[in-house]
Amino acid sequence: MIVPDYHFEIVRTDEALRALAPDWRRLYEEASRRNPFLSYAWNEACRAHLCPRAELFVVTVRSGAKLVGLAPLKRERQCGFRVLRFIGDTRSDYQGFLTSPNHAGMDSVIAEALASQHRHWDLAVLRQLADGWTRVHCIPPSYAFGARTIEADAAPYLSMPADWKELLASGPASIRRGQRAARKFEREGGSIVCLRGAHAVEGIEEAAEVEQASWKATRGTRRFASGGPLELLEKALTALGPRGEAEMWVARVDGKPAAFLLNFLTPDQVWYYQGAYDEAYRKLYPGMVLHYRCIERAFQEGRRVYDFLSGAEAYKLNWTTHSRPLHYQALFPNTLKGQAAYLMLLAPRWTLRHSRHARAARRAWTGLRENPLGTLAALKGRLHLPALGLRRGPA
């Protein structure tokens, strides 16, 4: 028992995980703000194609027979320590615990449940914790466990006013540029299709073709390549698409795919998850066109947030009005082994990551990878360097 009103269990087998599915789905539907990365469909796909060999360590909290809290965790070995991470770690932009809106303080209850099982784990590394979506990173240390938190990244998003004309007039400049680019793209014969419902998964083949011709292929960051990443997305789209929670946008030129966007959908917002464009069509700005048309559709349907998710890349900042911090939280039992696990596996890297200078260096490196000429020009202006003889290419 945790407190008189709650009791918990640890789900460790795939059979028990499948049996949990109906209650997990109901709890997800009850959430005051839905996070697709906490859905059963997403975590089932991640389990099958991202971490099939990891041990499950899913914490469930019930009030009577009703599931009111859940931590979708797995357990892995690292340097001799038993480390807990989210099932969807490395593929989920926002993570956290799934909790009932009718049970305040459930994040802390789940943390105490974890602490009571300290003999079975040494360190919990909980990443991608976003303000407004979870309170896990606000859990204070207790006599049972230590807690450390750092601000690791940012997630830019566009908050739209009630009036579309106001957004066009005073919103980010990329929206106005996108409107002009969309008109030109369609005037020159380009076409756009939005695949929703059960049809969302049908866009995978074209998305893979676009990725192969994009910068993602040269950097080895393709998500629609054959193997685990592709199978994960295919399984997730097959489950989420028919529920109206996923869509695939494709821009075509002369019938050939030029760009794509993969989005998740919740009642109040669009979650932009993946996208790319074929370098051969760069001058037509097909990626910009898709973002504009998607934002336009979201507004028409009553959604007022277009979320670019994690990563403060320059192109995201050009589309957005706000940014929320992303936190990493480490929990560890107040034992010698728990403290050693944190000190050996996380403390050095997190200390460096938390450094203001290190964060600035990471942002500069990201900018150089995405837009080397523009970033060098900006640095030249800040540092008053002599002219570099560079001319900025199209964005």
C-alpha positions as CSV (number, residue, x, y, z in Angstrom):
1,M,0.0,0.0,0.0
2,I,1.1,3.6,-0.8
3,V,-1.6,5.5,1.1
4,P,-4.9,4.0,2.3
5,D,-6.8,5.0,-0.9
6,Y,-4.3,3.6,-3.4
7,H,-2.5,0.4,-4.3
8,F,0.1,-0.3,-7.0
9,E,1.4,-3.1,-9.2
10,I,4.5,-3.4,-11.4
11,V,3.7,-4.8,-14.9
12,R,6.7,-6.9,-16.0
13,T,5.4,-9.1,-18.9
14,D,4.1,-8.4,-22.3
15,E,1.0,-10.5,-21.5
16,A,0.2,-8.3,-18.5
17,L,0.9,-5.2,-20.6
18,R,-1.7,-6.4,-23.2
19,A,-4.2,-7.1,-20.4
20,L,-3.7,-3.5,-19.2
21,A,-4.6,-2.0,-22.6
22,P,-8.4,-1.3,-21.9
23,D,-7.7,0.4,-18.6
24,W,-4.8,2.3,-20.1
25,R,-6.9,3.5,-23.0
26,R,-9.7,4.7,-20.7
27,L,-7.2,6.6,-18.5
28,Y,-5.8,8.2,-21.6
29,E,-9.3,9.3,-22.7
30,E,-9.9,10.8,-19.3
31,A,-6.8,13.0,-19.4
32,S,-7.5,16.7,-19.2
33,R,-4.9,17.3,-21.9
34,R,-4.0,14.3,-24.1
35,N,-0.4,13.5,-24.9
36,P,-0.2,11.0,-27.8
37,F,3.2,9.8,-26.5
38,L,1.5,8.5,-23.4
39,S,-1.2,6.6,-25.3
40,Y,-1.2,2.8,-25.2
41,A,-0.9,2.6,-29.0
42,W,2.3,4.6,-29.1
43,N,3.9,2.7,-26.2
44,E,2.9,-0.6,-27.6
45,A,4.6,0.3,-30.9
46,C,7.7,1.5,-29.1
47,R,7.8,-1.7,-27.0
48,A,7.6,-3.9,-30.1
49,H,10.1,-2.1,-32.3
50,L,12.3,0.1,-30.1
51,C,13.0,-1.9,-27.0
52,P,11.7,-5.5,-27.4
53,R,14.5,-7.0,-25.2
54,A,14.2,-4.5,-22.3
55,E,12.4,-5.6,-19.1
56,L,9.1,-3.9,-18.6
57,F,8.6,-2.0,-15.4
58,V,5.3,-0.3,-15.8
59,V,4.0,1.2,-12.6
60,T,0.2,1.2,-12.2
61,V,-1.7,2.9,-9.4
62,R,-5.4,2.0,-8.7
63,S,-8.1,3.4,-6.5
64,G,-10.2,0.4,-5.9
65,A,-10.3,-1.4,-9.2
66,K,-9.9,1.8,-11.3
67,L,-6.6,2.7,-12.9
68,V,-5.7,6.3,-11.9
69,G,-2.0,6.5,-12.5
70,L,0.6,4.9,-14.7
71,A,4.3,5.2,-15.4
72,P,5.3,3.6,-18.8
73,L,8.8,2.5,-17.8
74,K,11.3,-0.2,-18.9
75,R,14.4,-1.5,-17.0
76,E,17.8,-1.9,-18.7
77,R,21.3,-2.7,-17.5
78,Q,24.0,0.0,-17.8
79,C,27.5,-0.5,-16.4
80,G,26.1,-2.9,-13.9
81,F,23.3,-0.6,-12.7
82,R,19.5,-1.2,-13.2
83,V,18.2,1.9,-15.0
84,L,14.6,2.8,-15.6
85,R,13.6,4.9,-18.6
86,F,10.4,5.6,-20.5
87,I,9.4,2.9,-23.0
88,G,9.3,5.5,-25.7
89,D,12.6,7.2,-24.7
90,T,14.5,8.6,-27.8
91,R,11.3,8.6,-29.9
92,S,8.9,10.6,-27.8
93,D,9.1,14.4,-27.6
94,Y,6.9,14.8,-24.5
95,Q,6.9,12.2,-21.7
96,G,5.7,11.8,-18.2
97,F,3.3,9.8,-16.1
98,L,-0.3,9.3,-17.2
99,T,-2.6,10.4,-14.4
100,S,-6.3,10.9,-13.7
101,P,-7.4,14.5,-13.5
102,N,-9.5,13.6,-10.5
103,H,-6.6,12.5,-8.4
104,A,-4.3,15.4,-7.5
105,G,-0.7,14.7,-6.7
106,M,-0.6,11.4,-8.6
107,D,2.9,12.1,-9.9
108,S,4.2,12.0,-6.4
109,V,2.2,8.9,-5.5
110,I,3.8,7.1,-8.5
111,A,7.2,8.3,-7.4
112,E,6.6,7.0,-3.9
113,A,5.5,3.7,-5.4
114,L,8.8,3.6,-7.3
115,A,10.7,4.4,-4.1
116,S,9.0,1.5,-2.3
117,Q,10.5,-0.8,-5.0
118,H,14.0,0.5,-4.6
119,R,15.5,-3.0,-4.3
120,H,14.6,-3.5,-8.0
121,W,16.2,-0.4,-9.6
122,D,19.1,1.9,-9.1
123,L,18.4,5.0,-11.2
124,A,15.4,6.4,-13.1
125,V,16.3,8.7,-16.0
126,L,13.1,10.6,-17.0
127,R,13.6,12.8,-20.1
128,Q,11.5,15.1,-22.2
129,L,9.4,16.4,-19.4
130,A,7.5,19.5,-20.7
131,D,5.9,22.2,-18.7
132,G,2.1,22.1,-19.2
133,W,2.1,18.4,-19.8
134,T,3.6,16.8,-16.7
135,R,4.7,17.7,-13.2
136,V,7.1,14.8,-12.8
137,H,10.1,17.2,-12.9
138,C,8.6,19.1,-10.0
139,I,8.8,16.1,-7.6
140,P,10.9,17.1,-4.7
141,P,13.5,14.7,-3.1
142,S,12.3,12.7,-0.1
143,Y,13.8,10.6,2.6
144,A,13.3,7.6,0.3
145,F,14.9,8.9,-2.9
146,G,17.0,11.7,-4.3
147,A,16.0,13.8,-7.3
148,R,18.0,16.0,-9.7
149,T,16.5,18.1,-12.5
150,I,18.1,20.0,-15.4
151,E,16.6,22.1,-18.1
152,A,17.8,20.3,-21.2
153,D,16.1,21.7,-24.3
154,A,13.1,23.7,-25.5
155,A,9.9,23.0,-27.4
156,P,8.7,25.9,-29.6
157,Y,5.0,26.2,-30.5
158,L,2.6,28.6,-32.3
159,S,-0.3,29.9,-30.3
160,M,-3.0,31.2,-32.6
161,P,-5.4,34.1,-31.8
162,A,-9.1,33.8,-32.4
163,D,-8.9,35.9,-35.6
164,W,-7.1,34.5,-38.7
165,K,-6.4,37.9,-40.1
166,E,-4.8,38.9,-36.9
167,L,-2.4,35.9,-37.1
168,L,-1.5,36.8,-40.7
169,A,-0.9,40.4,-39.9
170,S,1.0,40.2,-36.6
171,G,2.1,36.5,-36.3
172,P,5.5,35.1,-37.2
173,A,6.8,36.2,-40.6
174,S,7.0,32.6,-41.8
175,I,3.3,32.4,-41.9
176,R,3.0,35.2,-44.4
177,R,5.9,33.8,-46.4
178,G,4.2,30.4,-46.3
179,Q,1.0,31.9,-47.6
180,R,2.8,33.4,-50.6
181,A,4.8,30.2,-51.2
182,A,1.6,28.1,-51.1
183,R,-0.1,30.2,-53.7
184,K,2.9,30.1,-56.0
185,F,3.4,26.3,-55.4
186,E,-0.2,25.6,-56.4
187,R,-0.2,28.1,-59.2
188,E,2.7,26.2,-60.8
189,G,1.0,22.9,-60.7
190,G,2.0,21.6,-57.2
191,S,-0.7,19.6,-55.3
192,I,-1.2,18.9,-51.6
193,V,-3.0,16.0,-50.0
194,C,-3.8,15.3,-46.3
195,L,-4.2,11.6,-45.5
196,R,-6.2,11.1,-42.3
197,G,-7.9,8.3,-40.5
198,A,-7.1,4.8,-41.8
199,H,-5.5,6.5,-44.8
200,A,-2.7,8.1,-42.8
201,V,-0.5,5.0,-43.0
202,E,-0.8,5.1,-46.8
203,G,1.6,8.0,-46.9
204,I,4.6,6.1,-45.5
205,E,5.9,5.0,-48.9
206,E,6.0,8.6,-50.2
207,A,7.5,9.8,-47.0
208,A,10.3,7.3,-47.3
209,E,10.9,8.4,-50.9
210,V,11.2,12.0,-49.8
211,E,13.5,11.2,-46.9
212,Q,15.8,9.3,-49.1
213,A,16.2,12.5,-51.3
214,S,16.5,14.9,-48.3
215,W,19.3,16.0,-46.0
216,K,18.2,13.3,-43.5
217,A,19.6,10.6,-45.7
218,T,23.1,12.1,-45.8
219,R,23.0,12.6,-42.0
220,G,21.7,9.1,-41.2
221,T,18.6,10.4,-39.4
222,R,15.9,8.8,-41.5
223,R,12.8,7.6,-39.6
224,F,11.1,5.9,-42.6
225,A,14.1,3.7,-43.5
226,S,13.4,-0.1,-43.4
227,G,13.7,-1.7,-40.0
228,G,12.6,-0.8,-36.4
229,P,12.0,3.0,-36.9
230,L,9.7,2.4,-39.9
231,E,7.9,-0.5,-38.3
232,L,7.3,1.6,-35.2
233,L,5.7,4.5,-37.2
234,E,3.7,2.1,-39.3
235,K,2.3,0.3,-36.3
236,A,1.6,3.6,-34.5
237,L,-0.2,5.1,-37.6
238,T,-2.2,2.0,-38.1
239,A,-3.5,2.4,-34.5
240,L,-3.8,6.1,-34.1
241,G,-4.9,7.0,-37.7
242,P,-8.4,5.4,-37.4
243,R,-8.9,7.1,-34.1
244,G,-8.4,10.5,-35.8
245,E,-5.1,11.1,-33.9
246,A,-2.6,11.1,-36.8
247,E,-2.3,12.6,-40.3
248,M,0.2,12.6,-43.1
249,W,0.5,15.6,-45.4
250,V,2.2,15.1,-48.8
251,A,3.2,17.8,-51.4
252,R,3.6,16.6,-54.9
253,V,5.1,18.1,-58.1
254,D,4.2,16.4,-61.3
255,G,2.9,13.5,-59.3
256,K,6.2,13.0,-57.5
257,P,6.3,13.5,-53.7
258,A,8.3,16.6,-52.8
259,A,7.7,17.0,-49.1
260,F,5.8,15.4,-46.2
261,L,4.6,16.2,-42.7
262,L,3.6,13.6,-40.1
263,N,1.5,15.0,-37.3
264,F,-0.4,13.8,-34.3
265,L,-3.7,15.3,-33.4
266,T,-5.4,16.1,-30.1
267,P,-8.7,18.1,-29.7
268,D,-6.9,21.4,-29.1
269,Q,-3.7,21.1,-31.1
270,V,-1.5,19.7,-33.9
271,W,1.8,18.0,-32.9
272,Y,4.3,18.2,-35.7
273,Y,6.4,15.0,-35.4
274,Q,8.4,14.4,-38.6
275,G,8.9,16.1,-42.0
276,A,11.4,16.5,-44.8
277,Y,11.6,17.8,-48.4
278,D,13.3,16.6,-51.5
279,E,16.3,18.8,-52.2
280,A,15.5,18.8,-55.9
281,Y,12.4,21.0,-55.1
282,R,14.0,23.3,-52.6
283,K,13.3,26.5,-54.6
284,L,9.5,25.7,-54.4
285,Y,9.6,25.6,-50.6
286,P,7.4,22.5,-50.3
287,G,8.0,22.1,-46.6
288,M,7.0,25.7,-45.9
289,V,3.9,25.2,-48.0
290,L,2.9,22.1,-46.0
291,H,3.4,23.9,-42.7
292,Y,1.3,26.8,-43.8
293,R,-1.6,24.7,-45.2
294,C,-1.5,22.6,-42.0
295,I,-1.7,25.6,-39.8
296,E,-4.5,27.0,-41.9
297,R,-6.5,23.7,-41.6
298,A,-5.8,23.5,-37.8
299,F,-7.2,27.0,-37.4
300,Q,-10.3,26.2,-39.4
301,E,-10.9,23.1,-37.2
302,G,-10.7,25.1,-34.0
303,R,-7.2,24.0,-32.9
304,R,-5.3,26.9,-31.6
305,V,-1.8,25.4,-31.0
306,Y,0.7,24.1,-33.6
307,D,3.4,22.4,-31.6
308,F,6.8,21.9,-33.2
309,L,7.8,19.6,-30.2
310,S,11.4,19.3,-28.9
311,G,14.3,21.1,-30.4
312,A,14.8,24.9,-30.8
313,E,16.0,24.7,-34.4
314,A,16.1,28.0,-36.2
315,Y,13.3,27.1,-38.7
316,K,11.0,26.2,-35.8
317,L,11.6,29.6,-34.0
318,N,10.7,31.4,-37.3
319,W,7.2,29.8,-37.2
320,T,6.4,30.1,-33.5
321,T,5.3,32.5,-30.8
322,H,6.2,30.7,-27.6
323,S,8.6,28.0,-26.2
324,R,8.3,25.7,-23.3
325,P,11.3,24.3,-21.5
326,L,12.0,20.6,-21.5
327,H,13.4,19.0,-18.3
328,Y,15.3,15.8,-17.5
329,Q,14.7,14.3,-14.1
330,A,16.8,11.7,-12.3
331,L,15.4,9.7,-9.4
332,F,17.5,7.4,-7.4
333,P,17.1,5.5,-4.1
334,N,18.9,7.0,-1.2
335,T,21.3,4.0,-1.0
336,L,24.9,3.8,-1.8
337,K,24.2,2.0,-5.1
338,G,21.5,4.5,-6.1
339,Q,23.8,7.5,-5.4
340,A,26.7,5.8,-7.2
341,A,24.5,5.2,-10.2
342,Y,23.6,8.9,-10.5
343,L,27.2,10.0,-9.9
344,M,28.7,7.6,-12.4
345,L,26.1,7.6,-15.2
346,L,24.6,11.1,-15.2
347,A,26.2,13.7,-13.0
348,P,29.2,14.6,-15.3
349,R,27.1,14.8,-18.5
350,W,24.3,16.7,-16.8
351,T,26.6,19.2,-15.2
352,L,28.0,20.0,-18.6
353,R,24.6,20.0,-20.3
354,H,23.3,22.4,-17.7
355,S,26.1,24.9,-18.4
356,R,24.9,28.1,-20.2
357,H,28.0,28.0,-22.4
358,A,27.4,24.4,-23.3
359,R,23.8,25.1,-24.3
360,A,24.9,28.0,-26.4
361,A,27.5,25.8,-28.2
362,R,24.8,23.1,-28.9
363,R,22.5,25.7,-30.4
364,A,25.3,27.1,-32.6
365,W,26.2,23.5,-33.7
366,T,22.5,22.8,-34.6
367,G,22.4,26.1,-36.5
368,L,25.5,25.2,-38.4
369,R,24.1,21.9,-39.4
370,E,20.8,23.3,-40.6
371,N,21.9,26.6,-42.2
372,P,25.7,27.0,-42.2
373,L,25.9,30.2,-44.2
374,G,23.2,31.9,-42.3
375,T,24.7,30.9,-38.9
376,L,28.1,32.0,-39.9
377,A,26.7,35.3,-41.1
378,A,24.9,35.8,-37.7
379,L,28.1,35.0,-35.8
380,K,30.1,37.4,-38.0
381,G,27.6,40.2,-37.0
382,R,27.8,39.4,-33.3
383,L,31.6,39.1,-33.2
384,H,32.3,42.0,-35.7
385,L,34.3,39.7,-37.9
386,P,35.4,40.8,-41.4
387,A,33.3,39.9,-44.4
388,L,33.4,36.2,-45.1
389,G,32.4,36.4,-48.8
390,L,29.4,34.2,-48.2
391,R,26.0,34.5,-49.7
392,R,23.0,33.0,-48.0
393,G,21.1,30.4,-49.9
394,P,17.4,29.9,-49.8
395,A,15.9,28.8,-46.5
